[in-house]
Amino acid sequence: MAGAGQAGLAEGVDLERFDPLGDPAAARRCHELYLAGVPFDDPGLTGLSLPAFTAWLALGWTEDPTEAWLARDGGQVCGWYKISFPERENTQLAFVAPLVGPTHRRRGAGTALIRHAAARVDQRGRMTLAGHTRQGSPGAGFCRALGARPGITEAIRVLRVDAIPAGRLSRLRARAEAAARGYTVLSWEGPVPERYLAALAALNQAAGDAPHDAGTEEQRWDTARVRQSQARVAAQGLRYYTVAARCERTGELAGMSQLGVDPVQPDWGLQELTVVARQHRGHRLGLLVKVVMLQLLAQREPLVERILTGNADSNQHMIAINAELGFQVLDHSLSWQLAVAEVLARPAAAQP
């Protein structure tokens, strides 16, 4: 729920649904408001580029049906929200990401967005709005004022590639390879080869034991969902890399790390999933695939200066790997849940 800010009742706010991919002018205006809010909502980051943002606004992160709504106050665009409806799991939830432009905050537009989103969710039979904010941000204060329940925290970390000491990656790779005898490393750029589709689905499913909010279900993966995820990456325009570890005895993929680079912002690497299947853990495969990824980027993406990643504070194993690599904590984010019935039952004049 980042960027909504504290708000009162906004009687003049009108909302209209739009297609970010089919209405580039509206998507561009939303992107402008998003970038204007980054210094307040996510200081230290540059924000997504317009192509990456537009694809996220249209498709979300979870391969689920998504709606985008534009808010106008007196005819002037003042904000927007995106809402996703999980279909395969967590069907009691809807994930909402609202944003009000900085110059329009504290006038009631944030409340109008959440009330509208709650009504949409109620129509779909969902009971809970879910989202996340940066700790200490305007959005976090807004969530508290709404009475939303906080969930798990996630540390956002950044690695400055130029700060990695010379020879460190080679030493870490040698150490990981010594523990990973019987495994080989392979990599590819772009979509997963067809022969590995099922293996990638299984690895994504293996990530389901990572920490998550109580009462929420892990994502369920199959080859169709992998293809949908790849379609989202293609729509964002990312150059996408995968490094995987293969078990020589069984031939199965035992672990992987994935990372995207936006050609519009080639100095940033965006870490996505890193996972090792449970039966293959204990062989330093997580460290191995991440080190090989960094070495691969040095060859393929020499302009990358910083790599961004996030891990739940309770995910101690991955945090330890990131510490070995030199990642530093940049910020923390917090998940929230808000009962739809509470939003709709509260009189509009009593909204925070």
N, C-alpha and C positions, 0 to 999 in steps of 0.2 A: 504494500500500500504506500509505496514511496512517493513523496512529493505532494501529497494532498494538502498538508498544512492544517493548522487550526482553522475552523470555519464556523460561521453561523448560518442562518437560513438565507438562501439565495432564491428569491422569488422569480428573478428574470432569467434564470439559466434554462436554456433549451438544449435538448440532446437529440442527435440524429445518428443512426447507424451508417457506417460507410465501409467501403472495401479499400483497405490501404494499397493493395496492388492495382486496383482499377481506378483509384482516385489519387494520382500522385501529388496533386496540389494540396489535398487535405493531409496526406501523409507527411509532406514537407512541412506544413504548418505545425503538425504535432511534433515533428522532429525539432523544429526551432524552439518550441516550448520546453521540450525535454533537455536540449542543450543548455538553455537558459537556467534550468533548475539544477544541472549537474554540480555547480560550485556549492550549492546548499545541500543537495541530497546525497551526492557521492563525491565529495572533494578528494582530490588526488587522482581522479580518473578523467579521461578525455571524453568518455561517452561513445556510444556506437556511431558508426558512420550512417549516412542516410540509407544506403541499400540494406545494411544489416539491420538497422532499426525497423525499416518498413517491413522486411520479411518477418521479424519477430512480432511486430504489431499484428500482422496478418495470420501468422502460423503458431506463435508461441514457442515454447521449448519442449512441449510434451506430446506432440503429434495428436492433440485432441482438438475438437471443434472450438473455434475461437471467434469472438465478436469484438469489433472495435467501434467505439462511440465517441463522437465529437461533441464538445460542449461549447455553446455560445452564450455570451452575456450581453444583451442589447445588440445582438448581431455580430459581436466581435468574438473570435475564437479565444476561449480562456482556458481550455483544458481538454482532456480526453481520458478514456479508460479502456483497457483491454480486459476481457474476461474469457477464461477457458473452462470448458466443461469436460472433465474426465469421463471417458466412456467405458474403460476396461477395469478400472479400480477407482476407489474413492468417489463413488458416484453420489455420495451425500454432499460433496464439496464442489465449489467453483472457485477458481483462482483468479483474483482480481488485481489489476495493477492500475491505479488511478494517478493522474498527474494534473495539477493546476499550475499554470504559469506563475512565476514568482510575483509579477505585478498584480495578479488577480487573487492572491491568497488572503485568507482571513476575511473574506467577504461572503462565504457560504457556498462557493462552488464545490468545494470538496465534499461537503455534506450532500449536496445535490447529486454528485456522482455516485456516492455510496448508496443513497436511498434508491436511485434508479437501478444500480447494479443489484441491490437486494431484491427489488421487484422482479427483475429479469430472472434471477436465480430462483425465486419463489415460483414463478411460472413454469420452470423446468423441474420442479419438485426437489430442489436441492435445499439443504438446511443450513449450510455454513459457507461463509466467505472466508477465503484463506489468502494470505499474501505475505510479503516480507518487506522490511525497511532496514536502513542503516541505523544502528544504535545512535541515539542522540540527534537524529535528523528531525526536520519538521514532520515527516510522515510518521515517525515513532510517537511523537506527541499527539498527533491526530488519532492514532490507533488507541492510545491510552484513554483519550477523551471519549472515544466511542465505546469503551468498555471491552475492547478486544482482548483475548487471552494470549499471552506470550507463549511461544514454544521454544524450540532449540535455537541456540546461537551458532553462527558460522563465522569462522575467521577468514577474512579476505587477505590473501598473501600475494606479494609481488616478488619476483626474482629479477634483479638487475644483471643481465647477461654479462656486461662488461666488468662486473664485480667478482665474477668467478675466478679464483686464482688459477694461474697457468698450471696445467697438469692435473688439476683436481678431478676433472671429469674422467680422465684416463685412469686415475687411481681408484675412483669409485667404481668404474666399470670393471676393472680387474678384480676388485673385492667382490662385486656382485656375481661375476662370472664364476668365481671360485666356488660360490655357494649354489650356483645354478647349473651344475654339471648335469648333462642329460637334457638340456633345453637349448634350442637355437632361437635366434632373433630374426624376424623378417619385418619388412615395412612396405608401405605403399602410400601413394598420394591419390586423393580423390576417393570415389566410391569404392566400397569393399568389393573385392573380386567375388564373383558369384559362388565360387566353391567355399568361401568362408562365411557366407550369409548366416547359416544356421549357427556356426561357431560364435559369431559376433552377437547373435541374439542370446545365446547361452551366457556369454560373458556379461552382457548388459543385465541379464537376470541375476547373475551372481552378485552384482552390486546392490541387490535388494537388501542385503544384511547390513548395509551402512546405516548409521544412526538416522532416525527420522522421527517426526512428531508422533506422540502417542495417539493411537486411534486412526492413524493413516496407514494405508496399505502400500506395499512396494509395487512398482510398475511391473506389468506383465509383458514380456517381450516375445516376439516371434519374428520371422523373416519379413513379414509385411511391415511391422513397426520399424525395423531397421531401414527398410526402403523409404518409409515416410520421414525418418530422421535425416536420411541422406538428401531427400528432396528439400527439407528445410535448410540444410547446409548450402545446397546449390542455390536456393533462392536468396540466401544471404550473401552469396558471392565469395564465400571463404575459400582460400586454398587450405585443404584439409589433409592432415597427415595422421597415419596410424602406425604405431610400432607394436608388434605382438611377439609373445614368447610361445614357442611351440614345443610340446613334449615329444622328444624323439621316440620314446617307447610306445606311446599311444597315437601320436600324430595329431592330437587335439590341441587347440589353442588354449594355453593355460593362463594367459594374462595379456593385457594390452594397455596402451595409453594413446589418447587421441588429442589433437590440438589443431586449432584453426588460426589462420592469419588472414586478416582483412586487407586486400590489396590497396584499399583507400587509406588504411592506417598500418602500414607494414612494419612500424616500430613496435607494435604490440602483438604478443602471442596470447591466444585465449585458450587456456587449458580446459579440456572437457574431461571425459571420463578416464580415470585410471583404475583398473580393477585386476585382481588375481582370483581365479576360481579357488574355492575353499580347499579342495583336495590338493592344490599345488602350492599352498602358502607355506612359508618357512624356508624358501629358497632364494630370497632377495630378488624375486622377479619384479616386484613393484619398483624397486630402485633401478634395476637393470633397464626396464623399458623406458623409464623417465630419463635416465642418463643417455641412452641411445637416441631418444627424441631430441635432446639438447644438441648432441653431436650432429644429428641429421639437419636440424635447423641452421646450425653454423654453416653448412654447405648450401642448403636450399634457400634459406631466408636470412641472409647476412645482415639485413636491415633491422631485424628484431632486436630491440634493446631491453624490453621488459616482458615478463610472462606473468599473467594473472591467473590465480587459482583460488578456490574456496573449499574449506572442509569444516564439517561440524566440529565443534570444540571437543566432542567426546571421541572423535575418530583419531585416537592416539597413534595408530600404526602409520597412517598416511601423513600425519603431522610430523612424525619422526623422519620420514623419508624426505619431506619438503625441507626440514631443518638441515639435513645432511647436504642438500643441494644448495642451500643458502637463501631460501625464501624468507622474507621478513613480513611480519604482520602489518598490514596497511590499515585495516578497519575491521569492524564486526557488523554482521547483519543479524536480524532477529525475525523469526517467523511469527505470524499472528493468525488467530482464528476468531471470527465474529459470527454469532448466531444471527441468521437472517430474521428470525421472529423478533429478536430484540430490536433490530433496526426498524422494522415495519410497525411494531407496537408503540414505539416512542412517538409522541406527537411531533410534527415537524418543528414547531416552535421550541421544543425542548431539546432538539438536537444540539450537540456540542459545537 
